[in-house]
C-alpha cells in the first residue's frame, strides 16, 4: 500500500522554498495537500465587535488559496478545500486515507500552537503523527546563535547576533508532486458563503494587492528588476503615497505566499549584479525585524498578547473608552494625519509602517504626554481584523513596542503627530487623498486644522463638527505655542 502523507497548508501558501511540502513529497508516494477554512478564525473579537479576519484580509486569503490550487494543478496535483475544525478535518482525512502523518509548518504564537496540540491529540487514536517544520522566518530556528529562551530583549542585540553568527539557508527545491487519488477536492468558498459582505475596491489604494504566490513573485521581480526600486528603498520606505515607495512584500510574507529567504537571496543577487548600498542592507534589516518579533513571540507566549506585556507593566491610565476608540477606528478623531491613515486602513486593508506607529501612539499614550489613553489591546485587535498583511507576532510585537510593554524598552516611543505629519506629508497630499473634505485647506494650515479661525475654515469649506470632526485632543500641545489663537 502506498504511504500517504497529508500536507496541511497554513501560513505557507506557496510551492517555492516550502521545506515541509518538499519533504512530504520525498517521504510518501501519495501526498494530499489541504487547506482548511477554520470558523474559529472568523469569530468576533470581544470588546470591539469586529471580526478576527475582515473582508480585506479574507479576500486576499481567498485569492492566495485559489492561486495555490492553480499552481498545484499545473504540477499534476490539486488542493483539497475543507471548512471546519482543523483537528477534526485532518483526523477524518487521515482515517479515510490511512495517512501515516500530517506535515505542516510550525507556528510560534499561542493560538496556533494550541491548534497544533489539538491536531496531535486528534491523530493519536489513529496512530498518525503531526510533523512540524520551522519555515516562516529568515533565519531557521536551529541556526540562531542563542536558545529561544535566551533571545535578546533588544532588537539591536538580536540583529547583531544573527548577522555575526547565523547564516541564511538556501531555498529548498520545488517539489515533485504525485498525482492525487480519486477524491472530492471541494469547492472554494466565497466571501458571501463565509458570511462576509464584499465591498467595492477603493480606487484610491496605493496598490491593488492580489493574493497568491504568482502575484508575490511578480511583485518581487517588478520591484527589484523591472523598476529598480530596491536601489532607493531606504530613502523612500517612509513615504505615504505611491505603489513603489516601499516593497509592499509584507502581505505575501504574512500568509507565506512569499518566502523571506527568496527575498533575501534576490537581494544578494541584486547586490552582485546591480548595486550594493544602504537600501539593500535595509531591506534585510527589516526582514530581521520580522524574525525578531516571531522569535520573541516564541519566547514570550501569551504575555505578548496581554495588556501588561512581557515586562508586566502596570495598566493604570489606559481606559476602555469605547467612544474614543470608535472615533479613532473610523478615522474621525479630528486630527487629519491620524484620520487619513485610519481611513486608508478601513478602505483598503493596508497602512504604511509610518502610519501604524503614529495611529498606535495616538490611541494609547497616557501619563505625562497623554493622547487618547485608550486600552491598547483594542487597537492591536482592530488592526488584526483589517490588515491584509496581519501576522500575530509582527502586529502585536509592534504594539508592544509603542505601548512600551515589550522586551525592547529602548527609547521613547511617543510620536508627536504634528511633527510626524509635517515631516512625512509636508504638502498635505496624503491627508487630502483620504480626507477629501480638506482638499482646499492650505498645506501649512492643514495639520493643525482646529487652530485656524472659523472664518478661515469656512473659506476652505470646513466647519468643525459638521464637515469635519472637532479634535479629540488639542493639537496645540504638539507645538511651542503658549495658547490658541483667537477663534474669531
C-alpha positions in Angstrom: 0.0 0.0 0.0 1.3 3.5 -0.9 2.5 5.6 2.0 0.2 8.6 2.3 1.0 11.9 4.0 -1.4 14.8 4.3 0.1 18.2 3.7 -1.7 20.9 5.8 -1.2 24.3 4.3 -1.3 27.1 6.9 0.7 30.3 6.5 2.9 28.8 3.8 0.7 29.2 0.7 3.5 28.6 -1.8 5.4 25.9 -3.7 8.8 27.7 -3.7 11.0 27.2 -0.7 8.5 25.1 1.1 10.6 22.7 3.1 7.7 20.8 4.6 5.9 20.1 1.3 9.2 19.1 -0.3 9.9 16.6 2.5 6.3 15.2 2.3 6.9 14.6 -1.4 10.2 12.9 -0.6 8.7 10.7 2.1 5.5 9.5 0.6 4.1 8.0 -2.6 0.8 9.8 -2.1 0.5 13.4 -0.8 -2.8 15.1 -0.1 -2.5 18.9 0.1 -5.3 20.5 2.1 -6.3 24.0 3.2 -8.9 24.3 5.9 -11.0 27.4 6.5 -11.5 27.5 10.3 -14.7 29.2 11.5 -12.9 29.9 14.8 -10.6 32.3 12.9 -13.6 34.3 11.8 -15.2 34.9 15.2 -15.9 38.4 16.5 -13.2 39.9 18.8 -14.7 40.6 22.3 -15.0 44.2 23.4 -14.7 45.9 20.0 -17.2 43.9 17.9 -15.0 43.4 14.8 -14.2 40.0 13.2 -10.8 38.4 13.7 -10.4 38.4 9.9 -12.3 41.0 8.0 -13.2 41.5 4.3 -9.8 42.8 3.1 -7.7 40.0 4.6 -10.2 37.3 3.7 -10.3 38.4 0.1 -6.5 38.3 0.0 -6.5 34.9 1.6 -9.1 33.5 -0.9 -7.1 34.8 -3.8 -3.9 33.2 -2.3 -5.6 29.8 -1.8 -7.1 29.9 -5.3 -3.7 30.7 -6.8 -2.1 27.8 -4.8 -4.7 25.5 -6.2 -4.0 26.5 -9.7 -0.2 26.0 -9.1 -0.8 22.5 -7.7 -3.0 21.6 -10.6 -0.3 22.7 -13.0 2.0 20.2 -11.2 -0.5 17.4 -11.6 -1.9 17.6 -8.1 -4.7 19.6 -6.5 -5.7 21.3 -3.3 -8.3 19.9 -1.1 -10.6 22.6 0.3 -12.3 21.9 3.6 -14.2 24.0 6.2 -14.3 23.2 9.9 -12.2 22.5 13.0 -8.8 21.6 11.6 -8.2 18.9 14.2 -11.4 17.1 13.2 -11.0 17.6 9.5 -7.4 16.4 9.5 -8.2 13.4 11.7 -11.1 12.4 9.4 -8.9 12.7 6.3 -6.2 10.6 8.0 -8.7 7.9 8.8 -10.3 7.9 5.4 -6.9 7.6 3.5 -4.9 5.8 6.2 -2.4 8.5 6.3 0.7 7.9 8.4 1.4 11.6 9.1 0.4 15.2 8.7 3.2 17.5 7.6 2.8 21.3 8.2 4.6 24.5 9.0 5.3 25.2 12.7 3.9 28.3 14.2 5.2 30.4 17.1 2.2 32.1 18.7 -0.2 30.7 21.4 -3.4 30.2 19.4 -1.6 28.5 16.6 0.4 26.3 19.0 -2.7 25.3 20.8 -4.2 24.2 17.5 -1.2 22.1 16.7 -1.7 20.4 20.1 -5.3 19.7 19.3 -4.4 18.2 15.9 -1.8 15.9 17.5 -4.4 14.8 20.1 -7.0 14.0 17.4 -4.4 12.0 15.5 -3.2 9.8 18.4 -6.1 7.2 18.3 -5.2 6.7 14.6 -1.5 6.2 15.1 -0.7 9.1 12.8 1.9 11.8 13.7 1.9 15.6 13.2 5.4 16.5 11.9 6.1 20.3 12.0 8.7 22.2 10.1 10.1 25.6 11.0 10.0 27.7 7.8 8.3 31.1 8.5 11.4 33.1 9.3 14.5 34.3 7.5 16.8 32.5 10.0 16.0 28.9 10.8 15.2 28.3 14.5 18.0 25.8 14.7 20.6 28.2 13.3 20.1 31.0 15.8 23.2 31.9 17.9 21.0 31.7 21.1 18.3 29.5 22.5 14.7 30.7 22.2 14.6 31.2 26.0 17.6 33.5 25.7 16.5 35.6 22.7 17.9 39.1 23.4 15.5 41.7 24.7 16.7 44.4 22.3 16.3 44.1 18.6 19.8 45.6 18.1 21.4 42.7 20.1 19.3 40.1 18.3 20.2 41.6 14.9 23.9 41.8 15.6 24.0 38.3 17.0 22.3 36.9 13.8 24.4 38.9 11.4 27.6 37.8 13.0 26.9 34.2 13.9 24.0 32.9 11.8 23.6 32.2 8.1 20.5 32.2 5.9 19.9 28.7 4.5 19.5 28.1 0.8 16.0 27.6 -0.6 14.7 24.1 -0.9 13.9 22.9 -4.4 10.4 22.9 -5.9 8.6 19.6 -5.0 7.7 16.9 -7.5 4.1 16.3 -6.6 2.5 12.9 -7.1 -1.0 12.7 -8.7 -3.9 12.7 -6.3 -6.1 9.5 -5.9 -9.7 9.8 -6.7 -11.1 12.2 -4.1 -13.6 15.0 -3.7 -11.4 18.1 -3.7 -14.1 20.6 -2.5 -15.2 24.0 -3.8 -13.5 27.3 -3.0 -15.8 29.3 -0.7 -16.8 32.9 -1.5 -16.9 35.9 0.8 -20.7 35.6 0.8 -20.5 31.9 1.8 -18.2 32.8 4.6 -20.6 35.4 5.9 -18.7 38.5 4.7 -20.3 41.2 2.6 -18.0 42.2 -0.3 -17.1 45.8 -0.7 -16.2 47.7 -3.8 -12.4 48.1 -4.4 -11.3 51.6 -3.4 -9.5 53.1 -6.3 -7.5 55.4 -4.1 -5.4 52.4 -2.8 -1.7 52.9 -3.3 -1.5 49.4 -4.7 -4.2 46.8 -5.7 -2.9 43.8 -3.8 -3.7 40.4 -5.3 -3.2 37.4 -3.2 -1.1 34.4 -4.1 2.4 33.2 -4.9 2.1 34.2 -8.5 1.4 37.8 -7.7 4.1 37.8 -4.9 6.9 36.6 -7.3 5.7 39.1 -9.9 5.9 41.9 -7.3 9.4 40.8 -6.3 10.6 40.8 -10.0 9.0 44.1 -10.8 10.2 46.0 -7.7 13.8 44.7 -7.8 14.4 44.3 -11.5 11.9 45.9 -13.8 11.6 49.2 -11.9 14.8 49.1 -10.0 13.2 50.4 -6.8 15.4 48.5 -4.3 18.1 51.0 -5.1 16.1 53.7 -3.3 14.3 51.6 -0.6 16.0 53.2 2.4 15.1 56.7 1.3 11.5 56.1 0.2 10.2 53.5 2.7 8.5 56.0 4.9 6.6 57.8 2.1 2.8 57.5 2.2 1.6 57.7 -1.4 2.6 55.5 -4.4 2.9 51.9 -5.3 6.7 51.7 -5.1 7.6 53.8 -2.0 8.2 50.6 -0.1 8.5 46.9 -1.2 4.9 46.0 -0.1 6.1 42.4 0.4 4.5 42.2 3.8 1.1 40.9 2.7 2.6 38.0 0.8 5.1 37.2 3.5 2.3 37.2 6.1 0.4 34.2 4.7 3.5 32.6 3.2 2.8 33.3 -0.4 6.4 34.6 -0.5 9.4 33.1 1.3 11.6 35.5 3.3 14.6 33.5 2.0 13.5 34.2 -1.6 13.6 37.9 -0.8 17.0 37.6 0.9 18.7 35.7 -1.9 17.2 38.1 -4.5 18.7 41.0 -2.6 22.0 39.2 -2.7 21.7 38.6 -6.4 20.8 42.3 -6.9 23.9 43.3 -4.9 26.0 41.1 -7.1 24.5 42.1 -10.4 23.4 45.7 -9.9 24.3 47.7 -6.7 25.1 47.1 -3.1 24.1 50.1 -0.9 22.4 51.1 2.3 19.0 50.3 0.7 19.9 46.7 0.0 21.1 46.3 3.6 18.0 48.0 4.9 15.6 45.6 3.3 17.4 42.7 5.0 17.4 44.8 8.2 13.6 44.8 8.0 13.4 41.1 7.4 15.4 40.6 10.6 12.9 42.8 12.5 10.2 40.4 11.3 12.3 37.5 12.7 12.8 39.3 16.0 9.1 39.6 16.6 8.5 36.0 15.6 11.2 34.6 18.0 10.1 37.0 20.7 6.6 35.5 20.3 8.0 32.0 20.7 9.8 33.2 23.8 7.1 35.2 25.4 4.0 33.2 24.6 0.7 34.7 25.9 2.5 37.7 27.5 2.9 39.4 24.1 -0.9 39.5 23.8 -1.8 40.8 27.2 -2.1 44.5 28.2 0.8 44.3 30.8 3.0 42.8 28.1 6.2 40.8 28.6 7.6 43.3 31.1 4.5 43.1 33.2 3.9 46.9 33.0 1.0 48.4 35.1 -2.0 49.2 33.0 -3.3 52.2 35.0 -4.0 55.1 32.8 -5.4 53.1 29.9 -9.1 53.4 29.7 -11.7 51.1 28.0 -13.4 54.2 26.4 -15.3 52.7 23.5 -16.5 56.1 22.2 -12.9 57.4 21.8 -11.8 54.1 20.4 -14.7 54.0 17.8 -13.8 57.5 16.6 -10.2 56.5 16.2 -11.2 53.4 14.4 -13.4 55.3 12.0 -10.9 58.0 11.2 -13.0 60.6 12.9 -10.6 61.9 15.6 -10.3 65.5 14.2 -6.5 65.0 13.7 -6.1 64.9 9.9 -2.9 62.8 9.8 -4.4 60.1 12.1 -7.7 60.1 10.3 -6.1 59.8 6.9 -4.2 56.7 8.0 -7.2 55.0 9.6 -9.4 55.7 6.6 -6.8 54.2 4.3 -6.8 51.1 6.5 -10.6 50.8 6.6 -10.9 51.3 2.8 -8.0 49.0 1.7 -6.7 46.8 4.5 -3.3 48.5 4.2 -1.5 51.2 6.1 2.2 52.2 5.9 4.5 51.3 8.8 4.9 55.0 9.5 1.2 55.4 9.7 0.8 52.3 12.0 3.3 53.8 14.6 1.5 57.1 14.6 -2.0 55.9 15.0 -0.9 53.4 17.7 0.9 56.2 19.6 -2.1 58.5 19.3 -4.5 55.8 20.6 -2.6 54.6 23.6 -0.3 57.2 25.1 -1.1 58.1 28.6 0.7 59.7 31.6 2.7 62.9 31.2 2.1 63.0 27.4 -1.5 61.7 27.0 -3.3 61.4 23.8 -6.4 59.2 23.8 -5.1 56.9 26.5 -7.3 54.1 25.2 -6.8 50.4 26.1 -4.1 49.5 23.7 -5.0 45.8 23.0 -8.2 47.1 21.4 -6.1 48.9 18.8 -3.9 45.8 18.1 -7.0 43.7 17.8 -8.6 46.2 15.4 -5.7 46.0 13.1 -5.7 42.2 13.4 -9.1 42.2 11.7 -8.3 44.6 8.9 -4.7 44.3 7.8 -4.1 42.1 4.8 -0.5 41.7 6.0 -1.5 40.7 9.5 0.7 38.2 11.3 0.3 37.9 15.0 3.9 38.3 16.0 4.7 41.4 14.0 1.4 43.2 14.7 1.3 42.6 18.5 5.1 42.9 18.7 4.9 46.4 17.2 2.0 47.4 19.5 4.1 46.1 22.5 6.9 48.5 21.5 4.7 51.6 21.0 2.9 50.8 24.3 6.4 50.3 25.9 5.4 47.0 27.4 7.6 44.8 25.1 11.1 43.4 26.0 12.9 46.0 23.9 12.4 49.1 26.1 14.9 51.2 24.3 13.9 54.8 23.7 10.8 56.9 24.0 8.0 55.5 21.7 5.9 58.7 21.8 5.1 60.2 18.4 4.4 63.9 18.0 1.7 63.7 15.4 2.2 67.3 14.2 6.0 66.8 13.7 5.4 63.5 12.0 2.7 64.9 9.7 4.8 67.9 8.6 7.8 65.7 8.0 6.2 62.9 6.1 3.3 64.8 4.5 4.6 68.4 4.2 2.3 69.3 1.3 -0.7 67.5 2.7 -1.1 65.3 -0.3 -1.7 62.1 1.7 -4.2 63.7 4.1 -6.2 65.2 1.2 -6.1 61.9 -0.6 -8.0 60.2 2.2 -9.8 63.3 3.7 -11.1 65.0 0.6 -13.3 67.3 2.7 -10.0 69.1 3.5 -8.8 69.5 -0.1 -8.9 73.3 -0.1 -7.0 73.8 3.2 -3.5 75.2 2.6 -0.8 72.7 3.3 0.8 74.9 6.0 -2.5 75.1 7.9 -3.7 71.6 7.4 -2.0 69.6 10.2 -3.1 72.0 12.9 -6.5 72.3 11.4 -8.6 73.2 14.5 -6.2 76.0 15.5 -7.4 78.0 12.4 -10.1 80.7 12.8 -13.7 79.8 11.9 -13.5 82.4 9.1 -10.5 80.7 7.5 -12.0 77.3 7.9 -15.2 78.5 6.3 -13.3 79.9 3.3 -11.9 76.4 2.8 -15.2 74.7 3.0 -14.6 73.3 6.5 -16.9 73.6 9.5 -15.7 71.7 12.6 -18.4 69.4 14.0 -20.2 69.4 10.6 -18.0 68.7 7.7 -15.0 67.5 9.8 -14.9 66.4 13.5 -13.7 68.5 16.4 -10.4 67.2 17.6 -10.4 64.6 20.4 -7.2 66.3 21.8 -6.0 69.8 21.4 -3.1 69.8 18.9 -1.5 72.9 20.4 0.3 70.5 22.7 2.5 69.3 19.8 3.7 72.9 19.1 5.6 75.5 21.1 2.6 77.8 21.2 1.5 79.0 24.6 -2.2 79.5 23.8 -4.6 79.1 21.0 -5.2 81.9 18.5 -8.4 83.9 18.8 -11.1 81.8 17.3 -12.6 84.8 15.6 
